[in-house]
Amino acid sequence: MNGSVLSDEAVPSTDGARPLLRFEWVPARPPEAVWRSITDREELKAWFSVRGRG
């Protein structure tokens, strides 16, 4: 995963009546770089290369 860390343990909890499992992911890049990669159109092109119609 390119230096990223995914916890191997799920943390169980509940949200009201719904059970939840939480996994923690620690990216290898700083938060600013991660945020930019999901909010910048040019960065997104590297992740989602499929084009929609219209």
CYANA upper distance limits for C-alpha pairs under 8 A (distance plus 0.5 A):
  1 MET  CA      5 VAL  CA      7.94
  2 ASN  CA     28 ALA  CA      7.58
  3 GLY  CA     27 PRO  CA      7.87
  3 GLY  CA     28 ALA  CA      5.62
  4 SER  CA     25 TRP  CA      7.80
  4 SER  CA     26 VAL  CA      6.29
  4 SER  CA     27 PRO  CA      4.99
  4 SER  CA     28 ALA  CA      5.00
  4 SER  CA     29 ARG  CA      8.49
  5 VAL  CA     25 TRP  CA      6.22
  5 VAL  CA     26 VAL  CA      5.54
  5 VAL  CA     27 PRO  CA      6.86
  5 VAL  CA     28 ALA  CA      7.90
  6 LEU  CA     23 PHE  CA      7.79
  6 LEU  CA     24 GLU  CA      6.52
  6 LEU  CA     25 TRP  CA      5.02
  6 LEU  CA     26 VAL  CA      6.92
  7 SER  CA     23 PHE  CA      6.66
  7 SER  CA     24 GLU  CA      5.95
  7 SER  CA     25 TRP  CA      6.87
  8 ASP  CA     23 PHE  CA      8.37
  9 GLU  CA     23 PHE  CA      7.48
 10 ALA  CA     21 LEU  CA      6.20
 10 ALA  CA     22 ARG  CA      6.00
 10 ALA  CA     23 PHE  CA      5.70
 11 VAL  CA     21 LEU  CA      6.00
 11 VAL  CA     22 ARG  CA      5.48
 11 VAL  CA     23 PHE  CA      7.04
 12 PRO  CA     19 PRO  CA      7.81
 12 PRO  CA     20 LEU  CA      6.26
 12 PRO  CA     21 LEU  CA      5.13
 12 PRO  CA     22 ARG  CA      6.88
 13 SER  CA     19 PRO  CA      6.52
 13 SER  CA     20 LEU  CA      5.72
 13 SER  CA     21 LEU  CA      6.88
 13 SER  CA     22 ARG  CA      8.21
 14 THR  CA     18 ARG  CA      6.04
 14 THR  CA     19 PRO  CA      4.89
 14 THR  CA     20 LEU  CA      5.85
 15 ASP  CA     19 PRO  CA      6.84
 15 ASP  CA     20 LEU  CA      7.32
 27 PRO  CA     31 PRO  CA      8.44
 27 PRO  CA     34 VAL  CA      8.29
 29 ARG  CA     33 ALA  CA      6.74
 29 ARG  CA     34 VAL  CA      7.02
 30 PRO  CA     34 VAL  CA      7.00
 31 PRO  CA     35 TRP  CA      6.56
 32 GLU  CA     36 ARG  CA      6.61
 33 ALA  CA     37 SER  CA      6.65
 34 VAL  CA     38 ILE  CA      7.10
 35 TRP  CA     39 THR  CA      6.65
 36 ARG  CA     40 ASP  CA      5.97
 36 ARG  CA     43 GLU  CA      7.73
 37 SER  CA     43 GLU  CA      5.49
 37 SER  CA     44 LEU  CA      6.62
 38 ILE  CA     43 GLU  CA      7.53
 38 ILE  CA     44 LEU  CA      6.53
 39 THR  CA     43 GLU  CA      8.16
 39 THR  CA     44 LEU  CA      7.73
 40 ASP  CA     44 LEU  CA      6.65
 41 ARG  CA     45 LYS  CA      6.88
 42 GLU  CA     46 ALA  CA      7.80
 43 GLU  CA     47 TRP  CA      7.79
 44 LEU  CA     48 PHE  CA      6.43
 45 LYS  CA     49 SER  CA      5.87
